[in-house]
């Protein structure tokens, strides 16, 4: 019989165990190629043709392709993170997670890491195919800063996803409606298919609470010759805000998960709604 893990070993093994199914899914389930790459590309192509028909600057075509690639992360955060605990409750697994000696944070972190890996493959596919289809070339001015922006964007986005996972579970079935509601408005507010600078300052500033907004703006500035001219804030400021959002969302996720566990222990059940 193997030795029982505890402390950081238990945390690490839990993370790897929850990441594993999402990694293996790419090998065992081939239909994701259609649903997660081909279908998003259709939407990207539609925006590209609209821009071309109106004689838009060629850099905007690259903005659309980048937005389509990054939107894959937002969809993963909503559906594979935000609604995950609700789905686990519906299938009867949530009680096992609560009773297990491992941390709920480790479980969600494993889901996040697995989701990051699979979604990065999908986003890279959308970026590569879109660039080849429309002859877009990206001019990376600072690769190190680009990596920092991308890493902070993932931490902030999946921190928000961990927070949503607890919130949506506590909201019960209303969480499902919130997930559906948060799709298209976020695509608009985050400037997924256009520079967010087109909004007035206060609308763009309010939309910056969504990590995707500043992440896309910074990535576009670092990969396009006209990105700085069309950017909302300078890249350094956007990196600082993304770092702050990462900390805030992770702390909020930890607090909400602790509340979830406290309610589960105190009530012995997780109800659909609470007054």
Buried (B, 14 or more C-beta within 10 A) or exposed (E): EEEEBEEEEBBBBBBBEBBEEBBEEBEEEEEBEEEBBEEBBEBBBEBBEEBEEEEBEBBBBBBBBBBBBBBBBBBBBBBBBBBBBBBBBEEEEBBEBBEEEBBBBBBBBBBBBBBBEBBBBBBEBBBEBBBEEBEBEBEEBEEEBBEBBBEBBBBBBBBBBBBBBBBBBBBBEBBBEBBEEBEEEBBEBBBBBBBBBEBEEEEBBEBBBBBBBBBBBBBBBBBBEBBEEBBBBEBEEBBBBBBEBBEBBBEBBBEBBEEBBEBBEEEEEBEEEEE
